[in-house]
């Protein structure tokens, strides 16, 4: 069930805010004002919210019925406190933030001012362009709201084209950690894999990886640990040793994550009995060898009034 038409304001109209506001406008709401300072943000307002004025945050808050706070996590508390202190929030207004980490506690100044509050986090990565509008369809939103705001929060998500997933207040950070571990660290992993392939001479590392990664991701989402393949699960000690030797020689910046993920993979393979203990122990010892400090690595000079940091003291 959709919301009645609301006047929407967005503070922090960056990659997320401009897209969400544009989607709400497509659902029949009026976006009355946006706040942003950087050139990139102003460009997004012009591209996704043409005709919407850019104003100072207090003016945006006073002008709307639904206020979207799409600022960085570390700024959120200060923004809410400042708006409440300036008297820019009012009774019955719906104040929503899109932080994954935060829940309702950070919105307490708004609630104390009489506003209705909710945390609505889209579990998606954003480009900040019109491409994101269709991607919101079916996107899961992590919701946290009081009993009186649950229905309106779900209706906001419905107008955004998403699906609601309720997250308890005390589990917001853990929920966000799961998303960050899966998505942000995946980007690092894939980028490092492309660097290794480039070092091996691949002229199109992305094209080489794409079919393999798409299949691996689909299989992992469908089957979990049962989708694991490769030398760790097979117990191929020699292959793992050769990998580490060549990575050390040609792409050393990727070795730490290779070792860490190999160790995690080994632990999961041991737990479900897919590798015999003797082979697991040999791989574990090999990974330990490559986790040891490099004796050729220079020791960082001590800063003034600080003790020297040696390999032994790390």
C-alpha positions in Angstrom: 0.0 0.0 0.0 1.5 3.3 -1.0 1.8 6.5 1.1 -0.4 9.5 0.4 1.6 12.1 -1.5 4.2 13.7 0.7 6.6 16.6 0.5 10.1 15.1 0.5 13.3 16.7 1.5 16.8 15.1 1.3 19.9 16.2 3.2 23.1 14.8 1.8 21.8 14.3 -1.8 24.8 12.1 -2.8 24.8 8.7 -4.5 22.1 7.3 -2.3 20.0 10.4 -1.4 19.5 11.7 -4.9 18.5 8.3 -6.2 16.0 7.5 -3.4 14.4 11.0 -3.7 14.1 10.5 -7.5 12.4 7.1 -6.9 10.0 8.7 -4.4 9.2 11.4 -6.9 8.4 8.7 -9.5 6.0 7.2 -7.0 4.0 10.4 -6.8 5.7 12.4 -4.0 6.9 15.9 -4.4 10.6 16.5 -3.7 10.6 20.0 -2.4 14.3 20.6 -1.5 17.7 19.0 -1.3 20.9 19.9 0.6 24.4 19.3 -0.8 27.6 21.1 -1.1 30.1 19.2 -3.3 30.2 19.6 -7.1 29.3 15.9 -7.4 26.3 16.3 -5.2 25.1 19.4 -7.1 25.5 17.4 -10.4 23.4 14.6 -9.1 20.6 17.0 -7.9 20.6 18.5 -11.4 20.6 15.2 -13.2 18.2 13.2 -11.0 16.1 15.9 -9.4 15.8 18.7 -12.0 14.1 21.8 -10.8 14.6 20.9 -7.1 16.2 23.7 -5.2 19.4 23.2 -3.3 19.0 24.8 0.1 20.6 24.7 3.6 19.8 21.7 5.7 17.5 23.6 8.2 15.4 25.0 5.3 15.1 21.5 3.7 13.9 20.1 7.0 11.3 22.8 7.6 9.9 22.4 4.1 9.1 18.7 4.1 6.8 16.0 5.6 9.4 13.2 4.9 13.0 14.0 5.6 15.6 11.7 4.2 19.0 11.9 6.0 21.5 10.3 3.7 24.7 11.7 5.2 27.8 9.6 6.1 27.5 7.5 9.3 29.9 9.6 11.3 28.0 12.9 10.5 24.5 11.6 11.2 24.5 12.3 15.0 25.7 15.9 14.5 23.2 16.6 11.7 20.2 15.3 13.7 21.3 17.2 16.8 21.8 20.4 14.9 18.4 20.2 13.1 16.6 19.5 16.4 18.5 22.3 18.2 17.6 24.8 15.5 13.9 23.9 15.8 13.8 22.6 12.2 12.0 19.3 13.1 8.4 19.2 14.1 5.6 17.1 15.5 4.4 14.3 13.2 7.2 14.8 10.6 8.7 11.5 9.4 12.5 11.6 9.8 14.4 8.7 8.2 18.0 7.9 7.8 19.6 5.4 5.5 22.6 4.3 7.5 23.2 0.6 7.8 25.1 0.9 11.1 22.8 3.1 13.0 19.3 2.4 14.3 16.9 4.6 16.2 19.2 5.9 19.0 20.9 8.4 16.7 17.5 9.9 15.8 16.5 10.4 19.5 16.8 14.3 19.2 14.3 14.1 16.3 11.9 11.9 18.3 12.2 14.2 21.3 11.1 17.0 19.0 7.9 15.0 18.2 9.0 13.6 14.8 8.3 10.0 13.8 11.6 8.1 13.2 12.8 5.1 11.2 16.1 3.6 9.9 15.7 2.5 6.3 18.9 1.1 4.8 19.0 -0.2 1.1 21.2 -3.3 0.8 22.6 -2.2 -2.5 25.7 -0.4 -3.9 24.9 2.8 -5.7 26.4 4.6 -8.7 24.5 7.8 -8.0 23.0 7.7 -11.6 19.7 6.8 -13.2 21.0 3.3 -13.5 20.2 2.8 -9.8 16.5 3.6 -10.2 15.6 0.2 -11.7 18.0 -1.6 -9.4 15.9 -0.5 -6.4 13.1 -2.8 -7.6 13.2 -5.8 -5.3 16.1 -4.4 -3.3 16.0 -5.4 0.4 15.9 -2.5 2.9 17.0 -3.1 6.5 14.3 -1.5 8.6 14.3 -0.5 12.3 11.3 1.5 13.7 9.1 1.7 16.7 5.8 -0.1 16.8 3.9 3.0 15.8 6.1 3.6 12.7 6.5 0.1 11.4 3.6 0.5 8.9 4.7 3.9 7.5 8.3 2.6 7.2 7.1 -0.4 5.2 5.1 1.9 3.0 8.1 4.1 2.3 10.0 1.0 1.2 7.1 -0.1 -1.0 7.1 3.3 -2.7 10.9 2.8 -3.3 10.1 -0.5 -5.0 12.0 -2.5 -2.3 11.3 -5.3 0.2 11.4 -4.8 3.9 13.6 -6.8 6.3 13.2 -5.9 9.9 16.5 -5.5 11.9 16.4 -5.2 15.7 18.0 -2.1 17.1 20.8 -4.0 18.8 21.7 -5.9 15.6 22.1 -2.9 13.2 25.9 -2.9 13.3 26.1 -6.7 12.9 23.7 -6.5 9.9 25.8 -3.8 8.4 29.0 -5.7 9.0 27.6 -8.7 7.0 26.8 -6.5 4.1 30.2 -4.7 4.1 32.0 -8.0 4.5 30.2 -9.4 1.5 30.2 -6.4 -0.8 33.0 -4.1 0.1 35.5 -6.8 0.7 34.4 -8.6 -2.5 35.5 -5.5 -4.5 38.9 -5.7 -2.9 39.1 -9.4 -3.6 38.1 -9.1 -7.2 40.5 -6.1 -7.8 43.4 -8.1 -6.3 42.5 -11.1 -8.5 42.6 -8.9 -11.6 46.0 -7.6 -10.5 47.3 -11.2 -10.2 46.0 -12.1 -13.6 47.5 -8.9 -15.1 50.8 -9.9 -13.6 50.4 -13.2 -15.3 50.0 -11.5 -18.6 46.2 -11.5 -19.1 45.2 -8.8 -21.5 41.6 -8.7 -20.2 41.6 -9.7 -16.5 38.0 -8.6 -16.0 36.7 -10.6 -19.0 38.7 -13.6 -17.9 37.2 -13.5 -14.4 33.6 -12.6 -15.2 32.1 -16.0 -16.1 33.9 -17.7 -13.2 32.9 -15.1 -10.7 29.3 -15.0 -11.8 29.0 -18.8 -11.5 30.9 -18.9 -8.2 28.7 -16.1 -6.7 25.5 -17.7 -7.8 26.6 -21.1 -6.5 27.7 -19.7 -3.2 24.4 -17.8 -2.7 22.5 -21.0 -3.6 24.6 -23.6 -1.8 26.9 -22.0 0.7 30.0 -24.0 1.6 29.0 -26.8 -0.7 30.0 -24.5 -3.6 33.6 -24.5 -2.5 36.1 -25.8 -5.1 39.8 -25.4 -5.7 43.1 -26.5 -4.2 42.3 -25.8 -0.5 39.3 -28.1 -0.6 41.2 -30.7 -2.6 44.1 -30.6 -0.2 46.6 -29.7 -3.0 49.5 -28.5 -0.8 51.8 -28.2 -3.8 49.4 -26.0 -5.7 48.9 -23.7 -2.7 52.7 -23.5 -2.2 53.2 -22.6 -5.9 50.5 -20.0 -5.7 52.1 -18.3 -2.7 55.6 -18.4 -4.2 54.5 -16.8 -7.5 52.3 -14.3 -5.7 55.2 -13.3 -3.5 57.4 -12.8 -6.5 54.9 -11.1 -8.8 52.0 -9.6 -6.9 53.1 -9.3 -3.3 50.4 -6.7 -2.5 47.8 -9.5 -2.7 49.5 -12.1 -0.6 48.1 -11.1 2.8 44.5 -11.4 1.6 45.2 -14.7 -0.2 46.7 -16.1 3.0 43.8 -14.8 5.2 41.1 -16.2 2.8 42.9 -19.5 2.3 43.0 -19.9 6.1 39.3 -19.1 6.4 38.5 -21.5 3.5 40.6 -24.2 5.1 38.7 -23.9 8.4 35.4 -24.3 6.7 36.6 -27.3 4.7 37.9 -28.9 7.8 34.6 -28.3 9.7 32.5 -30.0 7.1 35.0 -32.9 6.6 36.0 -32.2 3.0 39.7 -32.3 3.7 41.6 -34.9 5.7 43.3 -33.6 8.8 46.9 -34.4 7.7 46.6 -32.4 4.5 44.8 -29.6 6.4 47.7 -29.5 8.9 50.3 -29.2 6.0 48.4 -26.4 4.4 48.0 -24.7 7.8 51.7 -24.9 8.3 52.4 -23.5 4.8 50.1 -20.5 5.4 51.8 -19.9 8.7 55.2 -19.7 6.9 53.8 -17.1 4.6 52.2 -15.1 7.5 55.6 -14.7 9.2 57.2 -11.2 9.1 59.5 -10.7 6.2 63.1 -10.5 7.6 64.0 -8.2 4.7 61.2 -5.8 5.5 62.6 -2.5 6.8 61.6 -1.5 10.2 59.7 1.8 10.4 61.7 4.6 12.1 60.5 5.7 15.4 58.6 8.9 15.7 59.7 11.5 18.1 59.0 10.5 21.7 57.8 7.1 20.6 59.6 3.8 21.2 61.0 2.1 18.1 58.8 -0.6 16.6 60.7 -3.8 15.9 59.5 -7.0 14.3 59.6 -8.6 17.7 57.4 -6.0 19.3 54.6 -6.1 16.6 
